């Protein structure tokens, strides 16, 4: 790999042992994927923030890092809300470990906004090179914004944040962003049935697309629906970028390829099958974290009625602060609007046997990560279930 003199100096240990170790991580990664150089990044998002997922070993590793981030860096959701965790059944021992993780990141200069929707906070633009780790944030940045990031792991995103660079390979290169597969939806019948099916479409598409770059035709999702579809696709598959013909920013560049590609179809029946009926003990919304529009939509659907089943809604602090009045009304009706964490990376919801979600990603992860069964519904179904 070509390294400039500054990179060489870091690699020689002239800027301390931690920066040297971080540079070694980037170079090792670059060599595996055939990168010829490192490129500067404008933003990083680091995963591996919940004590539930990284445990004691992860905490010790973070505490051993003695360096500060070189670019604006945001954290993924942690295992509990920073305030009021006692109300949600979080044990003190867990909370202390979680707070120690946060402290380790704070020392590194990471912004303690713990969210999988960093794009509502960091303004990143088309063509920007970034190093983000959370798979739903990665696919959103690549597909909806047209920024460029690989699916970083926790350590590689942190190394990129500290050095301010990432190896130039994969989705940083325009030729790796070309669609290789067309996905169409069975005559759009499924969409006629229920416009809130994009999480389900992503869930199925991820299984079919594996780690390729698909382009969808015949659908017109809005930004929140793209967010939901991408998150699910990145969970059931290893997709880091998708295009939607006529909607996503890079689709116009690759439009010429649509008819020449292998074509697969998502059948209406496959979508229907995901919406199985079963009794639920709680409802969880906000995977990925809700936007301001989604919070408003939830509040309108609730129509001032009180919650009868536990209703958990997850969003970033930033979005909750900007939606203060809406959030107050949801809370007054008995709903929990919670920052910093989510239904998957927190132990909070593990006490429920069955959880209803409106997210294809949560449908995929809740059973393994929480030990609960998950039922998929539209946002409307979820609110109806919660308010009875
Ligand atoms: Fe975000 Fe948690 Fe879902 S990190 S994408 S809300 S699993």
Boltz pocket constraint, residues with backbone or C-beta under 6 A from the ligand:
constraints:
  - pocket:
      binder: B
      contacts: [[A, 76], [A, 77], [A, 116], [A, 134], [A, 136], [A, 231], [A, 286], [A, 287], [A, 288], [A, 289], [A, 314], [A, 341], [A, 342], [A, 343], [A, 344], [A, 345], [A, 361], [A, 362], [A, 365]]
      max_distance: 6.0
